[in-house]
């Protein structure tokens, strides 16, 4: 069941009364930044740099042999 036009209008009016017209754009900007940060955090976690890890293991093994 989707909300009707009047229900959306009433909710928007209540939000406008509670937060005020100056505060709503700030909330939108902060929400957008949070979503962008979340998306970038997810995409960078998928990439793992294994070359430095392999080089460190190799260096540790060489130091143990010496």
CHARMM-style PDB file with segment names, atoms N, HN, CA, C and O in Angstrom:
ATOM      1  N   UNK     1       0.842  -1.159   0.000  1.00  0.00      PROA
ATOM      2  CA  UNK     1       0.000   0.000   0.000  1.00  0.00      PROA
ATOM      3  C   UNK     1       0.902   1.241   0.000  1.00  0.00      PROA
ATOM      4  O   UNK     1       1.669   1.441   0.942  1.00  0.00      PROA
ATOM      5  N   UNK     2       0.824   2.041  -0.999  1.00  0.00      PROA
ATOM      6  HN  UNK     2       0.201   1.879  -1.764  1.00  0.00      PROA
ATOM      7  CA  UNK     2       1.660   3.234  -1.090  1.00  0.00      PROA
ATOM      8  C   UNK     2       0.935   4.435  -0.476  1.00  0.00      PROA
ATOM      9  O   UNK     2      -0.293   4.510  -0.509  1.00  0.00      PROA
ATOM     10  N   UNK     3       1.703   5.368   0.081  1.00  0.00      PROA
ATOM     11  HN  UNK     3       2.701   5.307   0.108  1.00  0.00      PROA
ATOM     12  CA  UNK     3       1.071   6.543   0.684  1.00  0.00      PROA
ATOM     13  C   UNK     3       0.468   7.461  -0.386  1.00  0.00      PROA
ATOM     14  O   UNK     3       0.990   7.587  -1.494  1.00  0.00      PROA
ATOM     15  N   UNK     4      -0.632   8.088  -0.020  1.00  0.00      PROA
ATOM     16  HN  UNK     4      -1.056   7.986   0.880  1.00  0.00      PROA
ATOM     17  CA  UNK     4      -1.282   8.988  -0.966  1.00  0.00      PROA
ATOM     18  C   UNK     4      -0.615  10.363  -0.941  1.00  0.00      PROA
ATOM     19  O   UNK     4       0.243  10.641  -0.102  1.00  0.00      PROA
ATOM     20  N   UNK     5      -1.019  11.197  -1.858  1.00  0.00      PROA
ATOM     21  HN  UNK     5      -1.716  10.972  -2.539  1.00  0.00      PROA
ATOM     22  CA  UNK     5      -0.467  12.551  -1.950  1.00  0.00      PROA
ATOM     23  C   UNK     5      -0.708  13.331  -0.667  1.00  0.00      PROA
ATOM     24  O   UNK     5       0.177  14.052  -0.206  1.00  0.00      PROA
ATOM     25  N   UNK     6      -1.890  13.196  -0.087  1.00  0.00      PROA
ATOM     26  HN  UNK     6      -2.609  12.610  -0.462  1.00  0.00      PROA
ATOM     27  CA  UNK     6      -2.239  13.953   1.118  1.00  0.00      PROA
ATOM     28  C   UNK     6      -1.424  13.489   2.330  1.00  0.00      PROA
ATOM     29  O   UNK     6      -1.048  14.301   3.175  1.00  0.00      PROA
ATOM     30  N   UNK     7      -1.158  12.220   2.409  1.00  0.00      PROA
ATOM     31  HN  UNK     7      -1.463  11.560   1.722  1.00  0.00      PROA
ATOM     32  CA  UNK     7      -0.347  11.705   3.517  1.00  0.00      PROA
ATOM     33  C   UNK     7       1.078  12.241   3.431  1.00  0.00      PROA
ATOM     34  O   UNK     7       1.660  12.634   4.442  1.00  0.00      PROA
ATOM     35  N   UNK     8       1.634  12.255   2.233  1.00  0.00      PROA
ATOM     36  HN  UNK     8       1.161  11.936   1.411  1.00  0.00      PROA
ATOM     37  CA  UNK     8       2.985  12.788   2.050  1.00  0.00      PROA
ATOM     38  C   UNK     8       3.011  14.277   2.370  1.00  0.00      PROA
ATOM     39  O   UNK     8       3.959  14.760   2.990  1.00  0.00      PROA
ATOM     40  N   UNK     9       1.987  15.004   1.956  1.00  0.00      PROA
ATOM     41  HN  UNK     9       1.217  14.612   1.452  1.00  0.00      PROA
ATOM     42  CA  UNK     9       1.903  16.439   2.220  1.00  0.00      PROA
ATOM     43  C   UNK     9       1.802  16.730   3.715  1.00  0.00      PROA
ATOM     44  O   UNK     9       2.426  17.672   4.203  1.00  0.00      PROA
ATOM     45  N   UNK    10       1.035  15.943   4.438  1.00  0.00      PROA
ATOM     46  HN  UNK    10       0.529  15.177   4.042  1.00  0.00      PROA
ATOM     47  CA  UNK    10       0.904  16.131   5.881  1.00  0.00      PROA
ATOM     48  C   UNK    10       2.224  15.852   6.595  1.00  0.00      PROA
ATOM     49  O   UNK    10       2.620  16.605   7.484  1.00  0.00      PROA
ATOM     50  N   UNK    11       2.901  14.783   6.215  1.00  0.00      PROA
ATOM     51  HN  UNK    11       2.579  14.171   5.493  1.00  0.00      PROA
ATOM     52  CA  UNK    11       4.195  14.458   6.823  1.00  0.00      PROA
ATOM     53  C   UNK    11       5.211  15.555   6.519  1.00  0.00      PROA
ATOM     54  O   UNK    11       5.977  15.940   7.403  1.00  0.00      PROA
ATOM     55  N   UNK    12       5.235  16.063   5.295  1.00  0.00      PROA
ATOM     56  HN  UNK    12       4.613  15.750   4.577  1.00  0.00      PROA
ATOM     57  CA  UNK    12       6.159  17.145   4.939  1.00  0.00      PROA
ATOM     58  C   UNK    12       5.869  18.407   5.745  1.00  0.00      PROA
ATOM     59  O   UNK    12       6.796  19.099   6.164  1.00  0.00      PROA
ATOM     60  N   UNK    13       4.601  18.709   5.964  1.00  0.00      PROA
ATOM     61  HN  UNK    13       3.848  18.146   5.624  1.00  0.00      PROA
ATOM     62  CA  UNK    13       4.236  19.883   6.763  1.00  0.00      PROA
ATOM     63  C   UNK    13       4.671  19.724   8.214  1.00  0.00      PROA
ATOM     64  O   UNK    13       5.151  20.680   8.823  1.00  0.00      PROA
ATOM     65  N   UNK    14       4.510  18.538   8.771  1.00  0.00      PROA
ATOM     66  HN  UNK    14       4.120  17.761   8.276  1.00  0.00      PROA
ATOM     67  CA  UNK    14       4.933  18.286  10.153  1.00  0.00      PROA
ATOM     68  C   UNK    14       6.443  18.419  10.277  1.00  0.00      PROA
ATOM     69  O   UNK    14       6.934  19.021  11.232  1.00  0.00      PROA
ATOM     70  N   UNK    15       7.181  17.869   9.330  1.00  0.00      PROA
ATOM     71  HN  UNK    15       6.783  17.380   8.554  1.00  0.00      PROA
ATOM     72  CA  UNK    15       8.650  17.981   9.346  1.00  0.00      PROA
ATOM     73  C   UNK    15       9.075  19.435   9.246  1.00  0.00      PROA
ATOM     74  O   UNK    15      10.005  19.862   9.929  1.00  0.00      PROA
ATOM     75  N   UNK    16       8.401  20.193   8.400  1.00  0.00      PROA
ATOM     76  HN  UNK    16       7.645  19.847   7.845  1.00  0.00      PROA
ATOM     77  CA  UNK    16       8.717  21.613   8.238  1.00  0.00      PROA
ATOM     78  C   UNK    16       8.463  22.381   9.532  1.00  0.00      PROA
ATOM     79  O   UNK    16       9.247  23.257   9.895  1.00  0.00      PROA
ATOM     80  N   UNK    17       7.396  22.067  10.217  1.00  0.00      PROA
ATOM     81  HN  UNK    17       6.758  21.355   9.922  1.00  0.00      PROA
ATOM     82  CA  UNK    17       7.079  22.747  11.483  1.00  0.00      PROA
ATOM     83  C   UNK    17       8.088  22.370  12.559  1.00  0.00      PROA
ATOM     84  O   UNK    17       8.518  23.227  13.331  1.00  0.00      PROA
ATOM     85  N   UNK    18       8.468  21.104  12.619  1.00  0.00      PROA
ATOM     86  HN  UNK    18       8.118  20.408  11.992  1.00  0.00      PROA
ATOM     87  CA  UNK    18       9.386  20.643  13.668  1.00  0.00      PROA
ATOM     88  C   UNK    18      10.797  21.197  13.453  1.00  0.00      PROA
ATOM     89  O   UNK    18      11.386  21.753  14.380  1.00  0.00      PROA
ATOM     90  N   UNK    19      11.338  21.054  12.262  1.00  0.00      PROA
ATOM     91  HN  UNK    19      10.860  20.603  11.508  1.00  0.00      PROA
ATOM     92  CA  UNK    19      12.734  21.421  12.017  1.00  0.00      PROA
ATOM     93  C   UNK    19      12.915  22.844  11.514  1.00  0.00      PROA
ATOM     94  O   UNK    19      13.974  23.433  11.733  1.00  0.00      PROA
ATOM     95  N   UNK    20      11.951  23.400  10.867  1.00  0.00      PROA
ATOM     96  HN  UNK    20      11.091  22.922  10.689  1.00  0.00      PROA
ATOM     97  CA  UNK    20      12.078  24.756  10.331  1.00  0.00      PROA
ATOM     98  C   UNK    20      12.696  24.749   8.951  1.00  0.00      PROA
ATOM     99  O   UNK    20      13.378  23.795   8.578  1.00  0.00      PROA
ATOM    100  N   UNK    21      12.461  25.819   8.179  1.00  0.00      PROA
ATOM    101  HN  UNK    21      11.907  26.595   8.483  1.00  0.00      PROA
ATOM    102  CA  UNK    21      12.942  25.848   6.793  1.00  0.00      PROA
ATOM    103  C   UNK    21      14.461  25.981   6.669  1.00  0.00      PROA
ATOM    104  O   UNK    21      15.021  25.591   5.645  1.00  0.00      PROA
ATOM    105  N   UNK    22      15.135  26.516   7.676  1.00  0.00      PROA
ATOM    106  HN  UNK    22      14.679  26.832   8.508  1.00  0.00      PROA
ATOM    107  CA  UNK    22      16.597  26.667   7.588  1.00  0.00      PROA
ATOM    108  C   UNK    22      17.324  25.366   7.887  1.00  0.00      PROA
ATOM    109  O   UNK    22      18.409  25.127   7.359  1.00  0.00      PROA
ATOM    110  N   UNK    23      16.753  24.548   8.708  1.00  0.00      PROA
ATOM    111  HN  UNK    23      15.871  24.742   9.137  1.00  0.00      PROA
ATOM    112  CA  UNK    23      17.419  23.334   9.158  1.00  0.00      PROA
ATOM    113  C   UNK    23      17.301  22.175   8.154  1.00  0.00      PROA
ATOM    114  O   UNK    23      18.172  21.307   8.120  1.00  0.00      PROA
ATOM    115  N   UNK    24      16.262  22.151   7.359  1.00  0.00      PROA
ATOM    116  HN  UNK    24      15.554  22.857   7.386  1.00  0.00      PROA
ATOM    117  CA  UNK    24      16.023  21.024   6.445  1.00  0.00      PROA
ATOM    118  C   UNK    24      17.140  20.859   5.399  1.00  0.00      PROA
ATOM    119  O   UNK    24      17.563  19.726   5.171  1.00  0.00      PROA
ATOM    120  N   UNK    25      17.645  21.930   4.750  1.00  0.00      PROA
ATOM    121  HN  UNK    25      17.302  22.851   4.936  1.00  0.00      PROA
ATOM    122  CA  UNK    25      18.763  21.720   3.812  1.00  0.00      PROA
ATOM    123  C   UNK    25      20.031  21.197   4.493  1.00  0.00      PROA
ATOM    124  O   UNK    25      20.779  20.422   3.898  1.00  0.00      PROA
ATOM    125  N   UNK    26      20.273  21.618   5.732  1.00  0.00      PROA
ATOM    126  HN  UNK    26      19.665  22.248   6.215  1.00  0.00      PROA
ATOM    127  CA  UNK    26      21.436  21.119   6.469  1.00  0.00      PROA
ATOM    128  C   UNK    26      21.318  19.625   6.730  1.00  0.00      PROA
ATOM    129  O   UNK    26      22.294  18.883   6.622  1.00  0.00      PROA
ATOM    130  N   UNK    27      20.115  19.196   7.074  1.00  0.00      PROA
ATOM    131  HN  UNK    27      19.322  19.798   7.162  1.00  0.00      PROA
ATOM    132  CA  UNK    27      19.887  17.768   7.313  1.00  0.00      PROA
ATOM    133  C   UNK    27      20.104  16.980   6.020  1.00  0.00      PROA
ATOM    134  O   UNK    27      20.700  15.903   6.039  1.00  0.00      PROA
ATOM    135  N   UNK    28      19.624  17.511   4.909  1.00  0.00      PROA
ATOM    136  HN  UNK    28      19.139  18.386   4.893  1.00  0.00      PROA
ATOM    137  CA  UNK    28      19.813  16.844   3.618  1.00  0.00      PROA
ATOM    138  C   UNK    28      21.276  16.736   3.238  1.00  0.00      PROA
ATOM    139  O   UNK    28      21.717  15.698   2.744  1.00  0.00      PROA
ATOM    140  N   UNK    29      22.043  17.814   3.466  1.00  0.00      PROA
ATOM    141  HN  UNK    29      21.685  18.657   3.867  1.00  0.00      PROA
ATOM    142  CA  UNK    29      23.476  17.793   3.143  1.00  0.00      PROA
ATOM    143  C   UNK    29      24.215  16.779   3.999  1.00  0.00      PROA
ATOM    144  O   UNK    29      25.037  16.018   3.488  1.00  0.00      PROA
ATOM    145  N   UNK    30      23.933  16.759   5.292  1.00  0.00      PROA
ATOM    146  HN  UNK    30      23.266  17.377   5.707  1.00  0.00      PROA
ATOM    147  CA  UNK    30      24.632  15.820   6.172  1.00  0.00      PROA
ATOM    148  C   UNK    30      24.251  14.382   5.862  1.00  0.00      PROA
ATOM    149  O   UNK    30      25.085  13.481   5.965  1.00  0.00      PROA
ATOM    150  N   UNK    31      22.994  14.159   5.482  1.00  0.00      PROA
ATOM    151  HN  UNK    31      22.317  14.890   5.398  1.00  0.00      PROA
ATOM    152  CA  UNK    31      22.575  12.816   5.103  1.00  0.00      PROA
ATOM    153  C   UNK    31      23.272  12.372   3.814  1.00  0.00      PROA
ATOM    154  O   UNK    31      23.683  11.218   3.692  1.00  0.00      PROA
ATOM    155  N   UNK    32      23.404  13.292   2.855  1.00  0.00      PROA
ATOM    156  HN  UNK    32      23.070  14.229   2.954  1.00  0.00      PROA
ATOM    157  CA  UNK    32      24.109  12.971   1.614  1.00  0.00      PROA
ATOM    158  C   UNK    32      25.569  12.655   1.846  1.00  0.00      PROA
ATOM    159  O   UNK    32      26.106  11.727   1.241  1.00  0.00      PROA
ATOM    160  N   UNK    33      26.227  13.422   2.725  1.00  0.00      PROA
ATOM    161  HN  UNK    33      25.790  14.175   3.216  1.00  0.00      PROA
ATOM    162  CA  UNK    33      27.630  13.147   3.054  1.00  0.00      PROA
ATOM    163  C   UNK    33      27.781  11.791   3.726  1.00  0.00      PROA
ATOM    164  O   UNK    33      28.730  11.059   3.447  1.00  0.00      PROA
ATOM    165  N   UNK    34      26.853  11.457   4.606  1.00  0.00      PROA
ATOM    166  HN  UNK    34      26.082  12.052   4.833  1.00  0.00      PROA
ATOM    167  CA  UNK    34      26.915  10.170   5.289  1.00  0.00      PROA
ATOM    168  C   UNK    34      26.758   9.019   4.309  1.00  0.00      PROA
ATOM    169  O   UNK    34      27.460   8.013   4.412  1.00  0.00      PROA
ATOM    170  N   UNK    35      25.846   9.160   3.365  1.00  0.00      PROA
ATOM    171  HN  UNK    35      25.275   9.977   3.281  1.00  0.00      PROA
ATOM    172  CA  UNK    35      25.633   8.097   2.374  1.00  0.00      PROA
ATOM    173  C   UNK    35      26.860   7.953   1.480  1.00  0.00      PROA
ATOM    174  O   UNK    35      27.286   6.838   1.180  1.00  0.00      PROA
ATOM    175  N   UNK    36      27.433   9.090   1.051  1.00  0.00      PROA
ATOM    176  HN  UNK    36      27.087   9.996   1.294  1.00  0.00      PROA
ATOM    177  CA  UNK    36      28.646   9.023   0.211  1.00  0.00      PROA
ATOM    178  C   UNK    36      29.800   8.393   0.973  1.00  0.00      PROA
ATOM    179  O   UNK    36      30.548   7.589   0.416  1.00  0.00      PROA
ATOM    180  N   UNK    37      29.950   8.750   2.236  1.00  0.00      PROA
ATOM    181  HN  UNK    37      29.343   9.403   2.689  1.00  0.00      PROA
ATOM    182  CA  UNK    37      31.011   8.160   3.049  1.00  0.00      PROA
ATOM    183  C   UNK    37      30.833   6.667   3.233  1.00  0.00      PROA
ATOM    184  O   UNK    37      31.800   5.907   3.199  1.00  0.00      PROA
ATOM    185  N   UNK    38      29.605   6.256   3.427  1.00  0.00      PROA
ATOM    186  HN  UNK    38      28.819   6.874   3.455  1.00  0.00      PROA
ATOM    187  CA  UNK    38      29.314   4.832   3.577  1.00  0.00      PROA
ATOM    188  C   UNK    38      29.638   4.066   2.304  1.00  0.00      PROA
ATOM    189  O   UNK    38      30.234   2.989   2.352  1.00  0.00      PROA
ATOM    190  N   UNK    39      29.241   4.628   1.162  1.00  0.00      PROA
ATOM    191  HN  UNK    39      28.757   5.502   1.123  1.00  0.00      PROA
ATOM    192  CA  UNK    39      29.514   3.965  -0.114  1.00  0.00      PROA
ATOM    193  C   UNK    39      31.010   3.882  -0.391  1.00  0.00      PROA
ATOM    194  O   UNK    39      31.494   2.856  -0.869  1.00  0.00      PROA
ATOM    195  N   UNK    40      31.745   4.945  -0.098  1.00  0.00      PROA
ATOM    196  HN  UNK    40      31.352   5.778   0.291  1.00  0.00      PROA
ATOM    197  CA  UNK    40      33.188   4.907  -0.339  1.00  0.00      PROA
ATOM    198  C   UNK    40      33.870   3.951   0.629  1.00  0.00      PROA
ATOM    199  O   UNK    40      34.862   3.314   0.275  1.00  0.00      PROA
ATOM    200  N   UNK    41      33.352   3.847   1.837  1.00  0.00      PROA
ATOM    201  HN  UNK    41      32.547   4.365   2.125  1.00  0.00      PROA
ATOM    202  CA  UNK    41      33.911   2.897   2.790  1.00  0.00      PROA
ATOM    203  C   UNK    41      33.701   1.463   2.364  1.00  0.00      PROA
ATOM    204  O   UNK    41      34.572   0.616   2.565  1.00  0.00      PROA
ATOM    205  N   UNK    42      32.581   1.192   1.792  1.00  0.00      PROA
ATOM    206  HN  UNK    42      31.874   1.880   1.628  1.00  0.00      PROA
ATOM    207  CA  UNK    42      32.302  -0.164   1.313  1.00  0.00      PROA
ATOM    208  C   UNK    42      33.190  -0.499   0.118  1.00  0.00      PROA
ATOM    209  O   UNK    42      33.722  -1.607   0.039  1.00  0.00      PROA
ATOM    210  N   UNK    43      33.357   0.437  -0.809  1.00  0.00      PROA
ATOM    211  HN  UNK    43      32.925   1.336  -0.745  1.00  0.00      PROA
ATOM    212  CA  UNK    43      34.128   0.150  -2.009  1.00  0.00      PROA
ATOM    213  C   UNK    43      35.617   0.015  -1.717  1.00  0.00      PROA
ATOM    214  O   UNK    43      36.289  -0.765  -2.390  1.00  0.00      PROA
ATOM    215  N   UNK    44      36.161   0.741  -0.744  1.00  0.00      PROA
ATOM    216  HN  UNK    44      35.614   1.375  -0.197  1.00  0.00      PROA
ATOM    217  CA  UNK    44      37.589   0.633  -0.451  1.00  0.00      PROA
ATOM    218  C   UNK    44      37.910  -0.591   0.381  1.00  0.00      PROA
ATOM    219  O   UNK    44      39.048  -1.058   0.354  1.00  0.00      PROA
ATOM    220  N   UNK    45      36.944  -1.133   1.123  1.00  0.00      PROA
ATOM    221  HN  UNK    45      36.019  -0.753   1.144  1.00  0.00      PROA
ATOM    222  CA  UNK    45      37.203  -2.325   1.910  1.00  0.00      PROA
ATOM    223  C   UNK    45      37.358  -3.557   1.034  1.00  0.00      PROA
ATOM    224  O   UNK    45      37.986  -4.533   1.444  1.00  0.00      PROA
ATOM    225  N   UNK    46      36.795  -3.522  -0.163  1.00  0.00      PROA
ATOM    226  HN  UNK    46      36.285  -2.729  -0.496  1.00  0.00      PROA
ATOM    227  CA  UNK    46      36.889  -4.661  -1.056  1.00  0.00      PROA
ATOM    228  C   UNK    46      38.288  -4.808  -1.646  1.00  0.00      PROA
ATOM    229  O   UNK    46      38.682  -5.902  -2.049  1.00  0.00      PROA
ATOM    230  N   UNK    47      39.027  -3.723  -1.697  1.00  0.00      PROA
ATOM    231  HN  UNK    47      38.707  -2.834  -1.370  1.00  0.00      PROA
ATOM    232  CA  UNK    47      40.358  -3.750  -2.290  1.00  0.00      PROA
ATOM    233  C   UNK    47      41.401  -3.993  -1.195  1.00  0.00      PROA
ATOM    234  O   UNK    47      41.533  -3.203  -0.260  1.00  0.00      PROA
ATOM    235  N   UNK    48      42.128  -5.085  -1.327  1.00  0.00      PROA
ATOM    236  HN  UNK    48      42.020  -5.727  -2.086  1.00  0.00      PROA
ATOM    237  CA  UNK    48      43.166  -5.430  -0.362  1.00  0.00      PROA
ATOM    238  C   UNK    48      44.494  -5.435  -1.084  1.00  0.00      PROA
ATOM    239  O   UNK    48      44.642  -6.072  -2.127  1.00  0.00      PROA
ATOM    240  N   UNK    49      45.460  -4.723  -0.528  1.00  0.00      PROA
ATOM    241  HN  UNK    49      45.339  -4.206   0.319  1.00  0.00      PROA
ATOM    242  CA  UNK    49      46.783  -4.653  -1.125  1.00  0.00      PROA
ATOM    243  C   UNK    49      47.612  -5.824  -0.609  1.00  0.00      PROA
ATOM    244  O   UNK    49      48.136  -5.773   0.504  1.00  0.00      PROA
ATOM    245  N   UNK    50      47.732  -6.865  -1.405  1.00  0.00      PROA
ATOM    246  HN  UNK    50      47.307  -6.907  -2.309  1.00  0.00      PROA
ATOM    247  CA  UNK    50      48.450  -8.054  -0.970  1.00  0.00      PROA
ATOM    248  C   UNK    50      49.943  -7.969  -1.271  1.00  0.00      PROA
ATOM    249  O   UNK    50      50.717  -8.768  -0.744  1.00  0.00      PROA
ATOM    250  N   UNK    51      50.361  -7.035  -2.094  1.00  0.00      PROA
ATOM    251  HN  UNK    51      49.732  -6.386  -2.523  1.00  0.00      PROA
ATOM    252  CA  UNK    51      51.781  -6.958  -2.437  1.00  0.00      PROA
ATOM    253  C   UNK    51      52.608  -6.547  -1.231  1.00  0.00      PROA
ATOM    254  O   UNK    51      53.665  -7.129  -0.990  1.00  0.00      PROA
ATOM    255  N   UNK    52      52.160  -5.570  -0.475  1.00  0.00      PROA
ATOM    256  HN  UNK    52      51.301  -5.098  -0.670  1.00  0.00      PROA
ATOM    257  CA  UNK    52      52.937  -5.145   0.695  1.00  0.00      PROA
ATOM    258  C   UNK    52      52.919  -6.224   1.761  1.00  0.00      PROA
ATOM    259  O   UNK    52      53.917  -6.411   2.456  1.00  0.00      PROA
ATOM    260  N   UNK    53      51.815  -6.937   1.910  1.00  0.00      PROA
ATOM    261  HN  UNK    53      51.004  -6.785   1.346  1.00  0.00      PROA
ATOM    262  CA  UNK    53      51.743  -8.007   2.894  1.00  0.00      PROA
ATOM    263  C   UNK    53      52.691  -9.135   2.515  1.00  0.00      PROA
ATOM    264  O   UNK    53      53.380  -9.671   3.383  1.00  0.00      PROA
ATOM    265  N   UNK    54      52.742  -9.502   1.262  1.00  0.00      PROA
ATOM    266  HN  UNK    54      52.183  -9.066   0.557  1.00  0.00      PROA
ATOM    267  CA  UNK    54      53.641 -10.559   0.812  1.00  0.00      PROA
ATOM    268  C   UNK    54      55.094 -10.138   0.979  1.00  0.00      PROA
ATOM    269  O   UNK    54      55.937 -10.946   1.368  1.00  0.00      PROA
ATOM    270  N   UNK    55      55.389  -8.875   0.687  1.00  0.00      PROA
ATOM    271  HN  UNK    55      54.704  -8.218   0.371  1.00  0.00      PROA
ATOM    272  CA  UNK    55      56.765  -8.396   0.845  1.00  0.00      PROA
ATOM    273  C   UNK    55      57.175  -8.404   2.311  1.00  0.00      PROA
ATOM    274  O   UNK    55      58.316  -8.744   2.626  1.00  0.00      PROA
ATOM    275  N   UNK    56      56.280  -8.041   3.205  1.00  0.00      PROA
ATOM    276  HN  UNK    56      55.354  -7.765   2.949  1.00  0.00      PROA
ATOM    277  CA  UNK    56      56.594  -8.048   4.635  1.00  0.00      PROA
ATOM    278  C   UNK    56      56.840  -9.462   5.128  1.00  0.00      PROA
ATOM    279  O   UNK    56      57.768  -9.698   5.902  1.00  0.00      PROA
ATOM    280  N   UNK    57      56.011 -10.412   4.685  1.00  0.00      PROA
ATOM    281  HN  UNK    57      55.256 -10.220   4.057  1.00  0.00      PROA
ATOM    282  CA  UNK    57      56.209 -11.802   5.086  1.00  0.00      PROA
ATOM    283  C   UNK    57      57.538 -12.323   4.584  1.00  0.00      PROA
ATOM    284  O   UNK    57      58.242 -13.040   5.295  1.00  0.00      PROA
ATOM    285  N   UNK    58      57.880 -11.966   3.364  1.00  0.00      PROA
ATOM    286  HN  UNK    58      57.308 -11.383   2.786  1.00  0.00      PROA
ATOM    287  CA  UNK    58      59.146 -12.392   2.788  1.00  0.00      PROA
ATOM    288  C   UNK    58      60.318 -11.813   3.578  1.00  0.00      PROA
ATOM    289  O   UNK    58      61.308 -12.501   3.832  1.00  0.00      PROA
ATOM    290  N   UNK    59      60.197 -10.554   3.960  1.00  0.00      PROA
ATOM    291  HN  UNK    59      59.393  -9.996   3.754  1.00  0.00      PROA
ATOM    292  CA  UNK    59      61.250  -9.898   4.717  1.00  0.00      PROA
ATOM    293  C   UNK    59      61.393 -10.530   6.099  1.00  0.00      PROA
ATOM    294  O   UNK    59      62.510 -10.705   6.588  1.00  0.00      PROA
ATOM    295  N   UNK    60      60.284 -10.870   6.724  1.00  0.00      PROA
ATOM    296  HN  UNK    60      59.378 -10.728   6.326  1.00  0.00      PROA
ATOM    297  CA  UNK    60      60.331 -11.519   8.048  1.00  0.00      PROA
ATOM    298  C   UNK    60      60.976 -12.888   7.938  1.00  0.00      PROA
ATOM    299  O   UNK    60      61.782 -13.264   8.788  1.00  0.00      PROA
ATOM    300  N   UNK    61      60.629 -13.640   6.896  1.00  0.00      PROA
ATOM    301  HN  UNK    61      59.974 -13.335   6.204  1.00  0.00      PROA
ATOM    302  CA  UNK    61      61.220 -14.956   6.703  1.00  0.00      PROA
ATOM    303  C   UNK    61      62.718 -14.856   6.458  1.00  0.00      PROA
ATOM    304  O   UNK    61      63.484 -15.676   6.963  1.00  0.00      PROA
ATOM    305  N   UNK    62      63.145 -13.858   5.687  1.00  0.00      PROA
ATOM    306  HN  UNK    62      62.523 -13.191   5.277  1.00  0.00      PROA
ATOM    307  CA  UNK    62      64.576 -13.673   5.432  1.00  0.00      PROA
ATOM    308  C   UNK    62      65.316 -13.271   6.699  1.00  0.00      PROA
ATOM    309  O   UNK    62      66.459 -13.681   6.904  1.00  0.00      PROA
ATOM    310  N   UNK    63      64.673 -12.468   7.555  1.00  0.00      PROA
ATOM    311  HN  UNK    63      63.745 -12.135   7.388  1.00  0.00      PROA
ATOM    312  CA  UNK    63      65.309 -12.059   8.803  1.00  0.00      PROA
ATOM    313  C   UNK    63      65.439 -13.235   9.764  1.00  0.00      PROA
ATOM    314  O   UNK    63      66.413 -13.316  10.512  1.00  0.00      PROA
ATOM    315  N   UNK    64      64.473 -14.144   9.753  1.00  0.00      PROA
ATOM    316  HN  UNK    64      63.682 -14.079   9.146  1.00  0.00      PROA
ATOM    317  CA  UNK    64      64.532 -15.313  10.625  1.00  0.00      PROA
ATOM    318  C   UNK    64      65.636 -16.271  10.181  1.00  0.00      PROA
ATOM    319  O   UNK    64      66.273 -16.898  11.027  1.00  0.00      PROA
ATOM    320  N   UNK    65      65.873 -16.397   8.895  1.00  0.00      PROA
ATOM    321  HN  UNK    65      65.355 -15.888   8.207  1.00  0.00      PROA
ATOM    322  CA  UNK    65      66.891 -17.284   8.366  1.00  0.00      PROA
ATOM    323  C   UNK    65      68.288 -16.782   8.658  1.00  0.00      PROA
ATOM    324  O   UNK    65      69.221 -17.575   8.780  1.00  0.00      PROA
ATOM    325  N   UNK    66      68.442 -15.481   8.770  1.00  0.00      PROA
ATOM    326  HN  UNK    66      67.684 -14.836   8.670  1.00  0.00      PROA
ATOM    327  CA  UNK    66      69.779 -14.899   8.988  1.00  0.00      PROA
ATOM    328  C   UNK    66      70.274 -15.049  10.385  1.00  0.00      PROA
ATOM    329  OT1 UNK    66      71.379 -14.605  10.699  1.00  0.00      PROA
TER     330      UNK     66
END
